[in-house]
Amino acid sequence: MAQWKEITTENEWKEILERSNERLVLVMKHSTRCPVSADAWKECQAYTADSPSEEVDYIQIKVIESRDVSNRIAEDLGVKHQSPQTILVKNREPVWNTSHWHIKKSALAEALRTP
């Protein structure tokens, strides 16, 4: 069963970004102080609790607690930071992203069906 892995360091992010050359990576930027983010996080968890793609690494970053990692992701991928935000990464490039109320179990399933 797929599990979300929280990363907290830029070195962990570098490893994940490099791994995106071999596997898809879904990044969830989550604010622990925001109710919209809490709802988005529940949608992400609902996706992985159902029938998630096993070909994907699921990564969570808490944007307040790990601000430097969150900023590095935005810089490395060239995707403007938002929170909550999900970004699908393939070969070190963002191939899909969405934020706020658009983060839904169904949206994640669709994005991961056609990367």
C-alpha positions as CSV (number, residue, x, y, z in Angstrom):
1,M,0.0,0.0,0.0
2,A,1.3,3.5,-0.9
3,Q,2.3,5.7,2.0
4,W,3.1,9.4,2.2
5,K,6.6,10.2,3.3
6,E,7.3,13.5,4.9
7,I,10.6,15.1,4.0
8,T,12.2,17.9,6.0
9,T,15.6,18.5,4.5
10,E,16.9,19.8,1.2
11,N,19.1,16.7,0.9
12,E,16.0,14.5,1.0
13,W,14.5,16.7,-1.7
14,K,17.6,16.3,-3.9
15,E,17.3,12.5,-3.6
16,I,13.6,12.6,-4.4
17,L,14.2,14.9,-7.4
18,E,16.9,12.6,-8.7
19,R,14.6,9.6,-8.2
20,S,12.0,11.3,-10.4
21,N,14.2,10.2,-13.3
22,E,13.1,6.6,-12.5
23,R,9.7,7.0,-10.8
24,L,6.9,9.5,-10.7
25,V,6.9,11.7,-7.6
26,L,3.8,13.4,-6.2
27,V,4.6,16.3,-3.9
28,M,2.1,17.6,-1.5
29,K,2.9,21.0,0.1
30,H,0.8,21.2,3.2
31,S,0.2,24.0,5.7
32,T,-0.6,22.7,9.2
33,R,-2.3,25.9,10.1
34,C,-4.7,26.2,7.2
35,P,-8.2,24.6,7.0
36,V,-8.1,24.5,3.2
37,S,-4.8,22.6,3.4
38,A,-6.3,20.2,6.0
39,D,-9.1,19.4,3.5
40,A,-6.6,19.0,0.7
41,W,-4.5,16.7,2.8
42,K,-7.6,14.5,3.6
43,E,-8.2,14.2,-0.2
44,C,-4.6,13.1,-0.7
45,Q,-4.8,10.6,2.1
46,A,-8.1,9.3,0.6
47,Y,-6.4,8.8,-2.7
48,T,-3.6,6.7,-1.2
49,A,-6.1,4.8,1.0
50,D,-8.2,3.7,-2.0
51,S,-6.3,2.3,-5.0
52,P,-3.3,4.5,-5.6
53,S,-0.7,4.0,-8.3
54,E,2.2,1.9,-6.9
55,E,4.5,3.5,-9.5
56,V,4.6,6.8,-7.6
57,D,6.5,8.1,-4.6
58,Y,4.2,10.2,-2.4
59,I,6.0,13.0,-0.7
60,Q,4.7,15.5,1.8
61,I,6.3,18.8,2.9
62,K,4.9,20.8,5.8
63,V,5.5,24.3,4.4
64,I,5.7,26.1,7.8
65,E,8.0,23.6,9.5
66,S,10.2,23.0,6.4
67,R,10.0,26.4,4.7
68,D,13.5,26.0,3.1
69,V,12.6,22.7,1.5
70,S,9.3,24.2,0.2
71,N,11.2,27.1,-1.3
72,R,13.8,24.9,-2.9
73,I,11.0,22.8,-4.5
74,A,9.5,25.9,-6.0
75,E,12.9,27.1,-7.3
76,D,14.0,23.7,-8.6
77,L,10.7,23.1,-10.5
78,G,9.9,26.6,-11.5
79,V,6.4,26.3,-10.0
80,K,5.2,29.3,-8.0
81,H,4.7,28.3,-4.4
82,Q,1.2,27.8,-3.2
83,S,-0.2,26.0,-0.2
84,P,-1.8,23.6,-0.3
85,Q,-0.3,22.5,-3.6
86,T,0.3,19.2,-5.4
87,I,3.0,18.8,-8.0
88,L,3.6,15.7,-10.1
89,V,7.3,15.4,-11.1
90,K,8.7,13.2,-13.9
91,N,12.4,13.4,-15.0
92,R,13.0,16.4,-12.7
93,E,10.2,18.4,-14.3
94,P,6.7,19.3,-13.2
95,V,4.2,17.6,-15.4
96,W,1.0,18.6,-13.5
97,N,0.1,20.7,-10.5
98,T,-2.9,22.1,-8.8
99,S,-3.7,23.9,-5.6
100,H,-6.2,24.8,-2.9
101,W,-9.8,23.4,-3.6
102,H,-8.7,21.7,-6.8
103,I,-6.8,19.1,-4.8
104,K,-9.4,16.3,-4.9
105,K,-9.0,12.5,-4.8
106,S,-10.5,12.4,-8.3
107,A,-8.1,15.0,-9.7
108,L,-5.1,13.0,-8.3
109,A,-6.4,9.8,-9.8
110,E,-6.8,11.5,-13.2
111,A,-3.4,13.1,-13.1
112,L,-1.7,9.8,-12.1
113,R,-3.5,7.9,-14.9
114,T,-2.0,10.0,-17.6
115,P,1.4,11.3,-16.7
